[in-house]
Amino acid sequence: MRHVTRRAAAGLCLLVVALVALGAAPSALGSGEPYRLVVTEAESTGPAANASGLSERRYPYLTAALRAPDGRSSGYRTGPVGLKESFTHSPFDEVAGLVARAPGAAVEGREHAVRITVDGSRYRAEVRR
């Protein structure tokens, strides 16, 4: 094997190892109190995002909060530098996805809150610490 080819292969292997490490590291990087998606029943009127048939794989925090007796999802810890948020799925992503589906469903005055309907019941889903 030529010297240049050997160096290129070694560089490619190091790149693959670095990418695998970046994929595994975000779950280990977490600081501060966890954020949770909290779902509470709402009496408010107005537009709401339909969350009846949402996939558990695409909205794990929302579906967990809807199933939980206390209406809270599992915790999500942010990364210390902001690197983790680029590589992981968060409750913030889920609220943004619901607002994108129904822009009028966003709760005014609250950045990470949205009104949803599930099988005819109205809820408010909000990210809280």
C-alpha positions as CSV (number, residue, x, y, z in Angstrom):
1,M,0.0,0.0,0.0
2,R,1.3,3.4,-0.9
3,H,2.2,5.9,1.8
4,V,-0.5,8.4,0.6
5,T,-3.1,5.7,0.5
6,R,-2.2,4.5,4.0
7,R,-2.5,8.0,5.4
8,A,-5.9,8.6,3.6
9,A,-7.2,5.3,5.0
10,A,-6.0,6.2,8.5
11,G,-7.6,9.6,8.2
12,L,-10.9,8.1,7.0
13,C,-10.9,5.7,10.0
14,L,-10.3,8.5,12.4
15,L,-13.2,10.4,10.8
16,V,-15.5,7.5,11.2
17,V,-14.5,7.0,14.9
18,A,-15.0,10.7,15.6
19,L,-18.5,10.6,14.0
20,V,-19.5,7.6,16.0
21,A,-18.2,9.3,19.2
22,L,-20.3,12.4,18.4
23,G,-23.3,10.2,18.0
24,A,-22.8,8.5,21.4
25,A,-21.5,11.5,23.3
26,P,-24.7,13.7,23.4
27,S,-26.5,11.3,25.6
28,A,-23.7,11.5,28.1
29,L,-23.5,15.3,28.0
30,G,-26.1,16.8,30.2
31,S,-26.1,19.5,32.8
32,G,-28.5,21.4,34.9
33,E,-32.1,20.5,35.9
34,P,-34.0,18.5,33.3
35,Y,-36.6,20.0,31.1
36,R,-39.9,18.1,30.8
37,L,-42.8,18.3,28.6
38,V,-45.8,18.9,30.8
39,V,-49.4,18.3,29.6
40,T,-52.3,19.8,31.4
41,E,-56.0,20.0,30.6
42,A,-57.0,23.3,29.1
43,E,-60.3,25.1,28.9
44,S,-59.1,27.7,26.5
45,T,-60.6,28.2,23.1
46,G,-58.9,28.9,19.8
47,P,-56.9,26.9,17.4
48,A,-55.1,23.8,18.5
49,A,-52.8,21.2,16.9
50,N,-54.3,17.8,16.4
51,A,-52.2,15.3,18.3
52,S,-54.5,12.3,18.1
53,G,-52.5,10.2,15.7
54,L,-49.0,11.2,16.4
55,S,-46.2,8.6,16.2
56,E,-44.5,7.6,19.5
57,R,-41.2,7.5,17.6
58,R,-41.5,11.0,16.3
59,Y,-43.0,12.6,19.5
60,P,-41.7,10.5,22.4
61,Y,-41.9,13.2,25.0
62,L,-45.5,14.2,24.1
63,T,-46.8,10.6,24.0
64,A,-45.0,9.8,27.3
65,A,-46.5,12.9,28.9
66,L,-50.0,12.0,27.7
67,R,-49.7,8.5,29.1
68,A,-48.2,9.5,32.4
69,P,-50.5,9.9,35.4
70,D,-48.9,13.2,36.4
71,G,-48.7,14.5,32.8
72,R,-44.9,14.8,32.7
73,S,-42.5,13.3,30.3
74,S,-39.0,12.0,31.1
75,G,-36.3,14.6,31.6
76,Y,-34.1,16.1,29.0
77,R,-30.9,17.8,30.0
78,T,-29.3,20.4,27.8
79,G,-25.6,20.3,26.9
80,P,-23.1,22.6,28.5
81,V,-21.9,24.2,25.3
82,G,-25.0,23.8,23.1
83,L,-23.4,20.9,21.1
84,K,-25.9,18.3,22.3
85,E,-28.9,20.1,21.0
86,S,-27.7,19.8,17.4
87,F,-27.5,16.0,17.6
88,T,-30.4,15.0,19.8
89,H,-34.2,15.2,19.8
90,S,-35.7,17.3,22.5
91,P,-39.1,18.4,23.8
92,F,-38.3,21.8,22.3
93,D,-38.3,20.1,18.9
94,E,-41.6,18.5,19.5
95,V,-43.3,21.8,20.5
96,A,-41.8,23.5,17.5
97,G,-43.1,20.7,15.3
98,L,-46.6,21.1,16.7
99,V,-46.5,24.8,16.2
100,A,-45.4,24.3,12.6
101,R,-48.4,22.0,12.0
102,A,-50.8,24.6,13.4
103,P,-49.2,28.1,13.9
104,G,-52.2,29.5,15.6
105,A,-51.9,26.9,18.4
106,A,-48.9,28.5,20.0
107,V,-49.7,30.0,23.4
108,E,-49.1,33.7,23.4
109,G,-46.6,34.9,25.9
110,R,-45.0,31.5,26.3
111,E,-42.2,30.5,24.0
112,H,-42.4,26.7,24.4
113,A,-46.1,26.1,24.8
114,V,-48.8,24.9,22.4
115,R,-52.5,24.0,22.6
116,I,-53.3,20.5,21.4
117,T,-56.3,18.3,21.0
118,V,-56.3,14.5,21.6
119,D,-59.4,12.6,20.8
120,G,-61.6,15.6,21.4
121,S,-59.9,16.7,24.7
122,R,-58.0,19.9,24.8
123,Y,-54.6,20.1,26.5
124,R,-51.7,22.6,26.9
125,A,-48.3,21.1,26.3
126,E,-45.4,23.2,27.7
127,V,-41.7,22.6,28.3
128,R,-40.8,23.3,31.9
129,R,-37.9,22.8,34.3
